[in-house]
């Protein structure tokens, strides 16, 4: 929700919005890599 709020208040191209988006991307990529690793362990 933070990224949405910042994007609305400061604009989608603000540095803070972009940093929040990049952090979300990093977290999602990390989660995805972990999920793939766990699925390979189960098989």
PQR file of N, CA, C, O and H, with PARSE charges and radii, in Angstrom:
ATOM      1  N   UNK A   1       0.818  -1.195   0.000 -0.4000 1.5000
ATOM      2  CA  UNK A   1       0.000   0.000   0.000 -0.0000 2.0000
ATOM      3  C   UNK A   1       0.861   1.258   0.000  0.5500 1.7000
ATOM      4  O   UNK A   1       0.450   2.290  -0.531 -0.5500 1.4000
ATOM      5  N   UNK A   2       2.032   1.183   0.582 -0.4000 1.5000
ATOM      6  CA  UNK A   2       2.892   2.359   0.660 -0.0000 2.0000
ATOM      7  C   UNK A   2       3.216   2.893  -0.729  0.5500 1.7000
ATOM      8  O   UNK A   2       3.150   4.100  -0.962 -0.5500 1.4000
ATOM      9  H   UNK A   2       2.366   0.345   1.013  0.4000 1.0000
ATOM     10  N   UNK A   3       3.566   1.999  -1.655 -0.4000 1.5000
ATOM     11  CA  UNK A   3       3.931   2.437  -2.995 -0.0000 2.0000
ATOM     12  C   UNK A   3       2.749   3.126  -3.670  0.5500 1.7000
ATOM     13  O   UNK A   3       2.932   4.128  -4.360 -0.5500 1.4000
ATOM     14  H   UNK A   3       3.620   1.018  -1.465  0.4000 1.0000
ATOM     15  N   UNK A   4       1.558   2.610  -3.481 -0.4000 1.5000
ATOM     16  CA  UNK A   4       0.363   3.218  -4.081 -0.0000 2.0000
ATOM     17  C   UNK A   4       0.149   4.621  -3.516  0.5500 1.7000
ATOM     18  O   UNK A   4      -0.116   5.564  -4.262 -0.5500 1.4000
ATOM     19  H   UNK A   4       1.409   1.796  -2.919  0.4000 1.0000
ATOM     20  N   UNK A   5       0.264   4.749  -2.211 -0.4000 1.5000
ATOM     21  CA  UNK A   5       0.076   6.050  -1.569 -0.0000 2.0000
ATOM     22  C   UNK A   5       1.110   7.052  -2.058  0.5500 1.7000
ATOM     23  O   UNK A   5       0.767   8.184  -2.400 -0.5500 1.4000
ATOM     24  H   UNK A   5       0.479   3.983  -1.605  0.4000 1.0000
ATOM     25  N   UNK A   6       2.368   6.643  -2.093 -0.4000 1.5000
ATOM     26  CA  UNK A   6       3.433   7.534  -2.558 -0.0000 2.0000
ATOM     27  C   UNK A   6       3.205   7.906  -4.019  0.5500 1.7000
ATOM     28  O   UNK A   6       3.379   9.063  -4.402 -0.5500 1.4000
ATOM     29  H   UNK A   6       2.647   5.724  -1.815  0.4000 1.0000
ATOM     30  N   UNK A   7       2.817   6.934  -4.829 -0.4000 1.5000
ATOM     31  CA  UNK A   7       2.560   7.205  -6.240 -0.0000 2.0000
ATOM     32  C   UNK A   7       1.440   8.208  -6.440  0.5500 1.7000
ATOM     33  O   UNK A   7       1.524   9.070  -7.314 -0.5500 1.4000
ATOM     34  H   UNK A   7       2.676   5.994  -4.518  0.4000 1.0000
ATOM     35  N   UNK A   8       0.397   8.103  -5.639 -0.4000 1.5000
ATOM     36  CA  UNK A   8      -0.725   9.042  -5.743 -0.0000 2.0000
ATOM     37  C   UNK A   8      -0.306  10.430  -5.269  0.5500 1.7000
ATOM     38  O   UNK A   8      -0.627  11.436  -5.901 -0.5500 1.4000
ATOM     39  H   UNK A   8       0.328   7.403  -4.929  0.4000 1.0000
ATOM     40  N   UNK A   9       0.413  10.471  -4.150 -0.4000 1.5000
ATOM     41  CA  UNK A   9       0.763  11.762  -3.553 -0.0000 2.0000
ATOM     42  C   UNK A   9       1.905  12.464  -4.274  0.5500 1.7000
ATOM     43  O   UNK A   9       1.887  13.687  -4.413 -0.5500 1.4000
ATOM     44  H   UNK A   9       0.673   9.654  -3.636  0.4000 1.0000
ATOM     45  N   UNK A  10       2.905  11.703  -4.738 -0.4000 1.5000
ATOM     46  CA  UNK A  10       4.106  12.326  -5.299 -0.0000 2.0000
ATOM     47  C   UNK A  10       4.267  12.113  -6.798  0.5500 1.7000
ATOM     48  O   UNK A  10       5.129  12.724  -7.429 -0.5500 1.4000
ATOM     49  H   UNK A  10       2.920  10.710  -4.625  0.4000 1.0000
ATOM     50  N   UNK A  11       3.433  11.244  -7.366 -0.4000 1.5000
ATOM     51  CA  UNK A  11       3.513  10.980  -8.800 -0.0000 2.0000
ATOM     52  C   UNK A  11       4.223   9.668  -9.073  0.5500 1.7000
ATOM     53  O   UNK A  11       5.064   9.215  -8.297 -0.5500 1.4000
ATOM     54  H   UNK A  11       2.733  10.747  -6.853  0.4000 1.0000
ATOM     55  N   UNK A  12       3.860   9.072 -10.197 -0.4000 1.5000
ATOM     56  CA  UNK A  12       4.407   7.759 -10.533 -0.0000 2.0000
ATOM     57  C   UNK A  12       5.880   7.804 -10.909  0.5500 1.7000
ATOM     58  O   UNK A  12       6.562   6.781 -10.856 -0.5500 1.4000
ATOM     59  H   UNK A  12       3.176   9.440 -10.827  0.4000 1.0000
ATOM     60  N   UNK A  13       6.378   8.970 -11.286 -0.4000 1.5000
ATOM     61  CA  UNK A  13       7.780   9.083 -11.684 -0.0000 2.0000
ATOM     62  C   UNK A  13       8.664   9.671 -10.588  0.5500 1.7000
ATOM     63  O   UNK A  13       9.834   9.970 -10.827 -0.5500 1.4000
ATOM     64  H   UNK A  13       5.825   9.802 -11.329  0.4000 1.0000
ATOM     65  N   UNK A  14       8.110   9.838  -9.388 -0.4000 1.5000
ATOM     66  CA  UNK A  14       8.924  10.373  -8.294 -0.0000 2.0000
ATOM     67  C   UNK A  14       9.973   9.339  -7.882  0.5500 1.7000
ATOM     68  O   UNK A  14       9.770   8.133  -8.021 -0.5500 1.4000
ATOM     69  H   UNK A  14       7.160   9.595  -9.194  0.4000 1.0000
ATOM     70  N   UNK A  15      11.076   9.835  -7.382 -0.4000 1.5000
ATOM     71  CA  UNK A  15      12.170   8.956  -6.959 -0.0000 2.0000
ATOM     72  C   UNK A  15      11.707   7.973  -5.884  0.5500 1.7000
ATOM     73  O   UNK A  15      12.092   6.803  -5.900 -0.5500 1.4000
ATOM     74  H   UNK A  15      11.241  10.815  -7.269  0.4000 1.0000
ATOM     75  N   UNK A  16      10.893   8.443  -4.964 -0.4000 1.5000
ATOM     76  CA  UNK A  16      10.416   7.581  -3.874 -0.0000 2.0000
ATOM     77  C   UNK A  16       9.514   6.457  -4.401  0.5500 1.7000
ATOM     78  O   UNK A  16       9.608   5.316  -3.947 -0.5500 1.4000
ATOM     79  H   UNK A  16      10.581   9.392  -4.951  0.4000 1.0000
ATOM     80  N   UNK A  17       8.643   6.787  -5.359 -0.4000 1.5000
ATOM     81  CA  UNK A  17       7.772   5.770  -5.951 -0.0000 2.0000
ATOM     82  C   UNK A  17       8.605   4.734  -6.691  0.5500 1.7000
ATOM     83  O   UNK A  17       8.366   3.532  -6.570 -0.5500 1.4000
ATOM     84  H   UNK A  17       8.568   7.714  -5.728  0.4000 1.0000
ATOM     85  N   UNK A  18       9.574   5.199  -7.450 -0.4000 1.5000
ATOM     86  CA  UNK A  18      10.426   4.286  -8.222 -0.0000 2.0000
ATOM     87  C   UNK A  18      11.224   3.387  -7.286  0.5500 1.7000
ATOM     88  O   UNK A  18      11.358   2.192  -7.546 -0.5500 1.4000
ATOM     89  H   UNK A  18       9.769   6.174  -7.549  0.4000 1.0000
ATOM     90  N   UNK A  19      11.755   3.943  -6.205 -0.4000 1.5000
ATOM     91  CA  UNK A  19      12.504   3.129  -5.243 -0.0000 2.0000
ATOM     92  C   UNK A  19      11.607   2.076  -4.590  0.5500 1.7000
ATOM     93  O   UNK A  19      12.029   0.936  -4.394 -0.5500 1.4000
ATOM     94  H   UNK A  19      11.646   4.915  -5.994  0.4000 1.0000
ATOM     95  N   UNK A  20      10.379   2.453  -4.256 -0.4000 1.5000
ATOM     96  CA  UNK A  20       9.436   1.485  -3.683 -0.0000 2.0000
ATOM     97  C   UNK A  20       9.133   0.377  -4.683  0.5500 1.7000
ATOM     98  O   UNK A  20       9.063  -0.796  -4.318 -0.5500 1.4000
ATOM     99  H   UNK A  20      10.036   3.379  -4.415  0.4000 1.0000
ATOM    100  N   UNK A  21       8.954   0.754  -5.938 -0.4000 1.5000
ATOM    101  CA  UNK A  21       8.676  -0.221  -6.991 -0.0000 2.0000
ATOM    102  C   UNK A  21       9.854  -1.172  -7.174  0.5500 1.7000
ATOM    103  O   UNK A  21       9.665  -2.379  -7.328 -0.5500 1.4000
ATOM    104  H   UNK A  21       9.011   1.707  -6.234  0.4000 1.0000
ATOM    105  N   UNK A  22      11.058  -0.633  -7.158 -0.4000 1.5000
ATOM    106  CA  UNK A  22      12.252  -1.466  -7.306 -0.0000 2.0000
ATOM    107  C   UNK A  22      12.412  -2.412  -6.124  0.5500 1.7000
ATOM    108  O   UNK A  22      12.816  -3.561  -6.303 -0.5500 1.4000
ATOM    109  H   UNK A  22      11.212   0.347  -7.033  0.4000 1.0000
ATOM    110  N   UNK A  23      12.105  -1.948  -4.934 -0.4000 1.5000
ATOM    111  CA  UNK A  23      12.181  -2.805  -3.747 -0.0000 2.0000
ATOM    112  C   UNK A  23      11.143  -3.924  -3.835  0.5500 1.7000
ATOM    113  O   UNK A  23      11.435  -5.072  -3.498 -0.5500 1.4000
ATOM    114  H   UNK A  23      11.777  -1.014  -4.789  0.4000 1.0000
ATOM    115  N   UNK A  24       9.947  -3.595  -4.282 -0.4000 1.5000
ATOM    116  CA  UNK A  24       8.919  -4.617  -4.469 -0.0000 2.0000
ATOM    117  C   UNK A  24       9.375  -5.639  -5.506  0.5500 1.7000
ATOM    118  O   UNK A  24       9.202  -6.841  -5.306 -0.5500 1.4000
ATOM    119  H   UNK A  24       9.709  -2.663  -4.555  0.4000 1.0000
ATOM    120  N   UNK A  25       9.952  -5.176  -6.608 -0.4000 1.5000
ATOM    121  CA  UNK A  25      10.478  -6.088  -7.629 -0.0000 2.0000
ATOM    122  C   UNK A  25      11.526  -7.023  -7.032  0.5500 1.7000
ATOM    123  O   UNK A  25      11.519  -8.227  -7.290 -0.5500 1.4000
ATOM    124  H   UNK A  25      10.092  -4.199  -6.771  0.4000 1.0000
ATOM    125  N   UNK A  26      12.435  -6.451  -6.225 -0.4000 1.5000
ATOM    126  CA  UNK A  26      13.490  -7.251  -5.606 -0.0000 2.0000
ATOM    127  C   UNK A  26      12.894  -8.321  -4.693  0.5500 1.7000
ATOM    128  O   UNK A  26      13.321  -9.476  -4.720 -0.5500 1.4000
ATOM    129  H   UNK A  26      12.441  -5.473  -6.016  0.4000 1.0000
ATOM    130  N   UNK A  27      11.918  -7.936  -3.896 -0.4000 1.5000
ATOM    131  CA  UNK A  27      11.285  -8.886  -2.980 -0.0000 2.0000
ATOM    132  C   UNK A  27      10.523  -9.976  -3.730  0.5500 1.7000
ATOM    133  O   UNK A  27      10.591 -11.149  -3.364 -0.5500 1.4000
ATOM    134  H   UNK A  27      11.571  -6.999  -3.874  0.4000 1.0000
ATOM    135  N   UNK A  28       9.803  -9.590  -4.774 -0.4000 1.5000
ATOM    136  CA  UNK A  28       9.061 -10.582  -5.562 -0.0000 2.0000
ATOM    137  C   UNK A  28      10.006 -11.541  -6.276  0.5500 1.7000
ATOM    138  O   UNK A  28       9.739 -12.741  -6.341 -0.5500 1.4000
ATOM    139  H   UNK A  28       9.748  -8.637  -5.072  0.4000 1.0000
ATOM    140  N   UNK A  29      11.106 -11.022  -6.811 -0.4000 1.5000
ATOM    141  CA  UNK A  29      12.088 -11.886  -7.465 -0.0000 2.0000
ATOM    142  C   UNK A  29      12.708 -12.858  -6.470  0.5500 1.7000
ATOM    143  O   UNK A  29      12.899 -14.033  -6.780 -0.5500 1.4000
ATOM    144  H   UNK A  29      11.323 -10.047  -6.758  0.4000 1.0000
ATOM    145  N   UNK A  30      13.019 -12.369  -5.284 -0.4000 1.5000
ATOM    146  CA  UNK A  30      13.578 -13.221  -4.240 -0.0000 2.0000
ATOM    147  C   UNK A  30      12.588 -14.309  -3.842  0.5500 1.7000
ATOM    148  O   UNK A  30      12.960 -15.474  -3.705 -0.5500 1.4000
ATOM    149  H   UNK A  30      12.863 -11.414  -5.032  0.4000 1.0000
ATOM    150  N   UNK A  31      11.337 -13.930  -3.660 -0.4000 1.5000
ATOM    151  CA  UNK A  31      10.289 -14.891  -3.316 -0.0000 2.0000
ATOM    152  C   UNK A  31      10.145 -15.937  -4.415  0.5500 1.7000
ATOM    153  O   UNK A  31      10.044 -17.132  -4.136 -0.5500 1.4000
ATOM    154  H   UNK A  31      11.034 -12.983  -3.771  0.4000 1.0000
ATOM    155  N   UNK A  32      10.136 -15.484  -5.657 -0.4000 1.5000
ATOM    156  CA  UNK A  32       9.968 -16.392  -6.792 -0.0000 2.0000
ATOM    157  C   UNK A  32      11.125 -17.392  -6.856  0.5500 1.7000
ATOM    158  O   UNK A  32      10.905 -18.585  -7.067 -0.5500 1.4000
ATOM    159  H   UNK A  32      10.217 -14.514  -5.884  0.4000 1.0000
ATOM    160  N   UNK A  33      12.347 -16.911  -6.677 -0.4000 1.5000
ATOM    161  CA  UNK A  33      13.508 -17.811  -6.690 -0.0000 2.0000
ATOM    162  C   UNK A  33      13.405 -18.840  -5.568  0.5500 1.7000
ATOM    163  O   UNK A  33      13.714 -20.015  -5.763 -0.5500 1.4000
ATOM    164  H   UNK A  33      12.526 -15.942  -6.505  0.4000 1.0000
ATOM    165  N   UNK A  34      12.971 -18.392  -4.402 -0.4000 1.5000
ATOM    166  CA  UNK A  34      12.810 -19.296  -3.257 -0.0000 2.0000
ATOM    167  C   UNK A  34      11.723 -20.328  -3.545  0.5500 1.7000
ATOM    168  O   UNK A  34      11.894 -21.512  -3.254 -0.5500 1.4000
ATOM    169  H   UNK A  34      12.719 -17.437  -4.244  0.4000 1.0000
ATOM    170  N   UNK A  35      10.611 -19.883  -4.114 -0.4000 1.5000
ATOM    171  CA  UNK A  35       9.506 -20.794  -4.426 -0.0000 2.0000
ATOM    172  C   UNK A  35       9.935 -21.833  -5.451  0.5500 1.7000
ATOM    173  O   UNK A  35       9.569 -23.003  -5.334 -0.5500 1.4000
ATOM    174  H   UNK A  35      10.472 -18.922  -4.350  0.4000 1.0000
ATOM    175  N   UNK A  36      10.699 -21.427  -6.445 -0.4000 1.5000
ATOM    176  CA  UNK A  36      11.191 -22.370  -7.451 -0.0000 2.0000
ATOM    177  C   UNK A  36      12.127 -23.379  -6.792  0.5500 1.7000
ATOM    178  O   UNK A  36      12.053 -24.577  -7.067 -0.5500 1.4000
ATOM    179  H   UNK A  36      10.997 -20.477  -6.539  0.4000 1.0000
ATOM    180  N   UNK A  37      13.001 -22.893  -5.926 -0.4000 1.5000
ATOM    181  CA  UNK A  37      13.923 -23.781  -5.225 -0.0000 2.0000
ATOM    182  C   UNK A  37      13.190 -24.799  -4.377  0.5500 1.7000
ATOM    183  O   UNK A  37      13.565 -25.971  -4.349 -0.5500 1.4000
ATOM    184  H   UNK A  37      13.061 -21.920  -5.702  0.4000 1.0000
ATOM    185  N   UNK A  38      12.155 -24.368  -3.689 -0.4000 1.5000
ATOM    186  CA  UNK A  38      11.388 -25.283  -2.851 -0.0000 2.0000
ATOM    187  C   UNK A  38      10.633 -26.304  -3.689  0.5500 1.7000
ATOM    188  O   UNK A  38      10.500 -27.458  -3.283 -0.5500 1.4000
ATOM    189  H   UNK A  38      11.850 -23.416  -3.711  0.4000 1.0000
ATOM    190  N   UNK A  39      10.136 -25.897  -4.854 -0.4000 1.5000
ATOM    191  CA  UNK A  39       9.397 -26.844  -5.697 -0.0000 2.0000
ATOM    192  C   UNK A  39      10.331 -27.912  -6.248  0.5500 1.7000
ATOM    193  O   UNK A  39       9.913 -29.052  -6.447 -0.5500 1.4000
ATOM    194  H   UNK A  39      10.243 -24.959  -5.184  0.4000 1.0000
ATOM    195  N   UNK A  40      11.589 -27.559  -6.497 -0.4000 1.5000
ATOM    196  CA  UNK A  40      12.546 -28.554  -6.979 -0.0000 2.0000
ATOM    197  C   UNK A  40      12.940 -29.538  -5.872  0.5500 1.7000
ATOM    198  O   UNK A  40      13.212 -30.708  -6.141 -0.5500 1.4000
ATOM    199  H   UNK A  40      11.929 -26.633  -6.335  0.4000 1.0000
ATOM    200  N   UNK A  41      12.968 -29.061  -4.648 -0.4000 1.5000
ATOM    201  CA  UNK A  41      13.314 -29.927  -3.519 -0.0000 2.0000
ATOM    202  C   UNK A  41      12.216 -30.965  -3.297  0.5500 1.7000
ATOM    203  O   UNK A  41      12.511 -32.111  -2.955 -0.5500 1.4000
ATOM    204  H   UNK A  41      12.748 -28.111  -4.429  0.4000 1.0000
ATOM    205  N   UNK A  42      10.962 -30.579  -3.486 -0.4000 1.5000
ATOM    206  CA  UNK A  42       9.836 -31.483  -3.257 -0.0000 2.0000
ATOM    207  C   UNK A  42       9.784 -32.599  -4.292  0.5500 1.7000
ATOM    208  O   UNK A  42       9.300 -33.692  -3.996 -0.5500 1.4000
ATOM    209  H   UNK A  42      10.722 -29.649  -3.763  0.4000 1.0000
ATOM    210  N   UNK A  43      10.273 -32.343  -5.496 -0.4000 1.5000
ATOM    211  CA  UNK A  43      10.177 -33.345  -6.568 -0.0000 2.0000
ATOM    212  C   UNK A  43      11.266 -34.329  -6.482  0.5500 1.7000
ATOM    213  O   UNK A  43      11.339 -35.242  -7.305 -0.5500 1.4000
ATOM    214  H   UNK A  43      10.666 -31.455  -5.737  0.4000 1.0000
TER
END
